[in-house]
């Protein structure tokens, strides 16, 4: 038997993941020694500190040169390291908001935070995956943890329904992804992404149908994970039924990991096949997802479902960035789903690098914004109203500026950022993403994205109107404060405003992170 020749350099990119797994194991073991009445306030703090430590380590990995690790099964590059940082940011904010939410329901247990850290470890490993089977296994690691987290409050019907739907549809999408991977293996004879380019080019001459079928099925599997239309049906029900901190983690961390993995797979596959196929897939998905997500969010009075549909719309904007990776400046005249030749546009390689950076920037901006918004939601909802479906009604926000001015200011900042209104980070993120799409020649899709974003401003600003221009409802319950949730809101709000006013240092940092390993 051949023993793999692994060195410490192979384990270096796993350091953040190892930290998260060790923290999760400590939380699980500590729970054994606690009685049902013991204080568990330390658990959220420990989980947040573990995530923060892993995030700091991932920042140090950004300066490491891009290279293969674990015999080609993984790839260490700034792109994957920055994903780990984004995942750790979402974990820190989500675990801090979980403490008060679980305590009010008598459900604070070590296994909850351990599952969150295990899910984060799977997300980090997914970004490192450079081989299709490894990628599938890591998707299952994060998926199984999120399935359990979704139905964690199992006594209610909504969490049980959400967990069941997520599990069934998630298993189906994983099967589709695995079948597509098997077809690509059949066409190329390898599952390592960096070794697929030349075999794909040969397979395109001998059996193009097999390659196209595999690529389409893999794209469909990823489309479910990022909640792209028409694979979005699970999103509103699962987001509504899951515990709100879990919803925050799914909307930010899971989405970020899935997008990074999608980019890694299709940048490689797209190099070996005609770029028209991935461009057609992702431009069509972007159009459908942007438009449908915003239209479905417009009539929603349930703010949690509104944010779920909003998450779908933001996936559409990110898919616009993915489509820009495969565009060419060969189009003549204006085309909605095609490219438009532009005078003075960026060269193809520059446009691709700009698209990669814009995707990373948007993922970070959406993470700090969405997790903060769901954090405010977790403070306003009450357990007794969840089964009635009124826990997330717009009326909950009426007069919030008079009752809790700090929370109202934070929520207003998050809504403005999601709408893409300056001076928030959401505006800068959309500006960078849309500019990258225009430089790639996607003028028609960018116009649709701008119009969709303008329509989305209506339902975001409606929340602000309720907070500042509606009276406090009669019989409103007392809003209890919690220092950990308040800390998470402060961190999110500062990030949203500071990165919107002073985006320069962050854009320079992300310029280094937009490097993707290629052989």
N, C-alpha and C positions, 0 to 999 in steps of 0.2 A: 504494500500500500504506500502510495506517495504521500508524504507529509508536507502540507503547504508551508512554504518558506515565508513566514510572517515576521515582521519586525515591529518595533515600537511605533514607527512612522505609520503603519497600517491602523494602529489603534488610536492615533492622535485625533482623527475626526470624530471618534466615538466618545470622547471625553464628556461633552454636554449630555449625551444620552445616558452614559454611565452615571453621571451625577443625578439625573432625574430618576433613574431606576433605583439607585441606592436610597434616595429620599423617599421614594414610594415604599420600599421595603421597610424602612425605619418607621414610617407611619403605620404600616400594617402590623408590625411587631409591637409597637407601643400600644396599639388598641387592645391587645390581648391582656394587658395588665390594668385596664381601666374598667370600672364598674359602670352600669348605665347612668348613674348620677354624677360621675366624675366630670370635672371641667375639661373641655377639649379646646379651649381657646388657642392653645399653642399650635394646634394642627394646621390652621390656615396660615399662621405666621411661618411655620417650618416649611410648608409647601411653597409659600411665596419666596422665602429666602433661598430655598433650593433652586427654584426657577430662575431667580435673579443671578445666582452664582453660575448656573449653566449658561445664561445669556452672556455674562461677562467673558466666559471661556470662549463662546462662539465668536465674540468680537475679536479676540486674539487670533482666532483661526482665519480671519479675513485676510491677513497678510501672508498666509501660507501659499506657496505656488500651487497652481492647479495640477492635479495628478490623479492617477488611478490608485486605489487602495484595495486590499483584500483580493488580489489576483484579478483585478478588473471588475469585481462585483460591486464596488463602490467607487465614487468619484469625490475627491475633496477639491472644492473650488469655492471662490468667494460667493457664488450664487447660492450654493447649499448652506454655507455658513451663515449668510444673512437670513435665510429662511429659518434656521434654528433660532436666531436672535428674535425674529418676529414671533415665532411660536412661544418663546420664553416670555416675551412681553405680554402676550395674550394670557399665558398661564399666571403670571404675577397678578394681573388685574382681575382675572376670573376667580382665582382662589381668595383674594381679598374680599371680593363681593359675596363669596359663598358663605362666609362665617355667619353674618346676621341672618341671611336667608334660611340657612339650615337650622339655626338656633331657634328661630320663631316656630319652626315646624317640629322641633324635637328630633331632628334627623341628622345631627352633626356626628359623623363617624369618620374614623381614619381611612376606611376603605374608599370613601368618596374622593378625598384628596389624592389617595394613592392611584385611583383610576384616572384622575386628571393627569397626574404625572406620567403614568404609563401611556396614556393617549398622546401626551406631548413627546414622549420618547419615540413612539411610532411615527409621529409627524416629522421629527428630526431625521430619523432613519430613512423615511420616504424621500426626503430631499437628497440624500446621499446615494440612493439606489441607482446603479448603472447597469442593472441586469433585470430582465423582465420577471423572473421568478422571485428574486429578492424584493423587487418592487411590489409584487402581489402579496408576499408575506407581510411586508411592512404596512400595506394598506389594511390587511386584516388585523394587525396588532392595534392600530389606532381605531379601526372600526368596531372591534369587539369591546374595547374600553368605552367608546362613545355609545354603543348599544346599551351597555349596562348603566351608564350615567343617565341616559335619556329616561329610562324607566326606574330610576333610583327611588323616587317617591311612589312606590308601587301600590300604596293603598288607594290612590285615586284612579279613576277610569281614564282620565286624559293621559297621564304618564304611561299607563299600560298600553293604551292604544298607540301612542306615539312610538314607544319602544318596539311594539310588534310591527308597525308599518315600516319603521326604519330598518329593522332586522330583515324582513322579507324582501323589501326592495333593494336594500344594500347587498344582500346575498345574491340576488339576481344580477345586479350590476357587476359584482365581482366575478360572477360566472361569465358574463359577457366579456369582461376585460381579460380573463384568463383564456377564454376561447380565442379571442383575437391574438393574444400573445402566442398561443400554440400555432396559429396559422402563420404568424411571422417567423416563428422558429422553423416551421415546415418549409418556408420559402428560402430561408437563409442558412439553416443549419447551426445557428448560434442564438443564444439569448442575451449575450452581452452587447449592450447598445453600441459601444464604441467599435465593435467588430462587425457591425451590421451593414455599414455603408456600401462597401464593395459587393457583398453578396446580394444586397437589395438591388443594386444596379444590374447585376447579372440576372436576378429573378424577374426584373421588369422586362427583360428581353425574352425570357422563356415562359414565365407563368405570371403575367401581371394581375390576373384576376385574384389569385391567392394573396398577393401583396395588398391589393386594394381592399379585399374583404377583411384581412387582418387589421389594417390601419383604421378602417371604419369602425370595427367592433371595439378596438382599443379606445378610439375617440369617444364612442358611446359610453363606455365604462367610466371614463374620466368626466364626461358631461354630467353623469349622475352625481358624482362626488362634488362638482362645483355648482350643482343646481342650475344647469343651463336648460332652457326651454328646447324641446318638449320633455325633458327628463327631470322636471322640477316638481312634480305633483306631490312628492313627499314633504317638501320644505315647509309650507305653512302649518300643517298638522303637527309635524315633529317639533318645529320650533316653538309652537304654542304649548304642546304637552310636556316638553322637557323642562326641568328646573331652569329658571332664567339664567343663572351663571353657566350652566351647561350649554344653553342656547348661545350665549356670548362666545364660548370657546368654539362651538361648531361653526358659527358664522365667520369667525376670524381665523383661528388656527387651522382647522380642517380645510377650509377653503384655500388658505395660503399654501399648505403642503400639497394639496391636489394640483394647484396651478403650477407650482414649481416642478412637480413630477411630470405633469403634462408637457411643459415646455421642454424638459430634458429629453423625453421620449421623442417628441415630434421634431425637434431640431435635428436629432439624429436620423429619424426615419425620413424626414423631409429632404435630407441631403442625399438619400439614396433613391428617391422616387421623384416623379414629376411634382414640383411644388404646387401645381394647380390644385391637386387633391386636398392637401391640408388647408390651403388658402380657401377653397370653396367650402370646406367643412366649417372652419372657424369663423369665416365672414358671415355665413348663413346663421350659425348659432348665435353670433354676436347680435345680428339684426333682430332675430326672434326674441332673444333674451332681454335685450334693452327695452324693446317696445312692450312686450307682454308683461315684464316685471313692473314697469311703471303704471301701465293701464290697470293691472290687477290691484295695485296698491292704492290707487286713487279713491275707491269707494270705502276703504276699510276704516271702521271706527275702533276696531280692536288694534291698539298700538303695537302689540306684540306680533300680530299677523301682518300688520303694515310693515314692520321692520323685516319680517321674513320675506315678503315680496320685494322690499327694497334691496335685500341681500341678493335676490335673483337679478335685479336690475344692475347692481354693481358687478355681478359676475359677467353680465353682458359687456360692460365697459372694459373689463379685464380681457375678455375674449377679443375685443377690438384690438388690444395690444398684441395678443397672440397672433391674430390674423396678419398684423403688420410684419411679423417675423417672416412671413412667406410671400409677401407681395413683391411684385416687380413693377418697374416704371415703364412698362411696354404698352399700357393702355392708350388709346386714342379717343379723345373726347371724354365727356363726363359719363360715368357709369356708377350706379348705386352700389352694386356688390363687387365691382371690379376696381381696377386701379386707374387713376387719371394721371397722365404724364404731366409733370410740373417742371417749369423752368426754374433752375436753381435749387431743386430738391437735393436732399442728402444722397450720397452714393449708397448703394445697397448694403454694404457692410456696416457703414456708419448708421444707417437707418435701423438695421437689426440690433446693433448695440444700444441705440437710444430706446428701442422698444423694450429690450430686456430691462434696462434701468427704470423705465417708466412703470413696468409691471411691478417691480420690487417696491418702488416708492408708493405706488397705489396700495399695495398690500399692507405696508406699514401704516399708511394714513388711515385705511379702512379699519385696521385692527384697533388702534387706539380710540377711534371714534365709535365703532360699533360696540365694543366691550363696555365703554363708558355709558352709552345709551341704554344698554341692557342692565347696567348697574343701577341706574336711576329707576328703571322699571322694577327691579327686585325690591327696592325700598318702598315702592308705592303699593304693590300688590299684597293682598291678604289671602291666607290659606282658605278661609271659609267662602271666599268669592270665586275661587278658581273653578270649582265644579259648575257654578252658575254661568261661567264664561264672562263675568263682569269685572274680573280682577284687572283687566288691561284696557278697559274702556277709556275713551278720551276724557270722560268726565273726571277721571282720577287726577288729571293734570289741571283741572280748574282751580284757579287761585293759588297755584303752587308758589308763585313769586311772593305772595304775602305770607304763606305758611313756612316755606323754606327757601329763602332767596338764593342761597348758595346752590342748592340742587337745581333750581329753575335756571340759573345762569349757566350751570354746567350742561343741562339738557339743551338749552338754546344753542350753546356752542356746538354740541354734537349734531343737532338738527341742521344748523347752518353749514357745518362741514359736510354732512351727507348730501346736502343740496348743492354743494360746490360754490358757496358764496364766500367772498373774501371778508375778513382776513384770516380765514381758517385753512388748515392743511388740506381739506378736501378740495378747495379751489385750486391750490397749487398742484395737487395730484392729478386732477382732471386736466388742467392746463398742460402739464408735461405729457400725459398719456395721449391727449387729443393732438398735440403737436407732433408727437412721434408717429401717430397714424397718418396725419396729413403729409409729413415728410416721406412716408412710405407710399403715398399716392392714394390713400383711402379717403378721398374727399367726401364721397357720397355717404359712406358709413359714419364719418365724423359728423356730418350735418345731422344725421338721424340721432346720433349720440347727444349732440348739443340740444336738439329739440326734446328728446326724451328726458334729459336732465332738467330742462326748464319745466316740463310737466311735473316732474318729481318734486320740484320746489313747493308745489301746492300742498301736498300732504305732509311735508316736513314743517312748513311754516304754520300749518294748522295747529300743530302741537304747541308751538310758541304762542300763538294767539290764545289758546286755552289757558296757558300758564300765566300770561300777563294781562289778559283782557276779559277774563271770565271771573265771576265772583266765586268765593269759596262755597261749595255745595253744603246744604243743610245736613247735619249729622255726620260731617266728615270726621273720620277717626284721627287719632293723634299719630303723627308721624315720628317714629322713634329713630334716633340717630345711632350710628355705630362707627367707631373710629376707623376700623379697617375699611369699611365701604367708603367713608368720607375720604380716606387717604387715596383709595383707588380713583375716586372721582377727581380729586385734586391733581393727581398725576396725569390722568387722561386729559383733563381740561387744559392743563399747562402745556402738554404735548400738542394738542390740537391748535392752540393759539400761537405758541412759540414757533412751531414748525411752519405755520402759515405766515407769520410776520418775518421770520428769519429763516427762509428755506435754504440759503446758500450753503452753510456747513453740512447739512444733511444731503443735499444733492451732490456735493463733492465726495462725501463718504460713499454714497450709493454708486457713484461713477466707478469706484473701485470694485464694488460688489457685483457689477453686471458682467462678470467674466464667467463663462460657462466652459467646462472642460471639453476639449475635443482632441481626438488623437491625430 
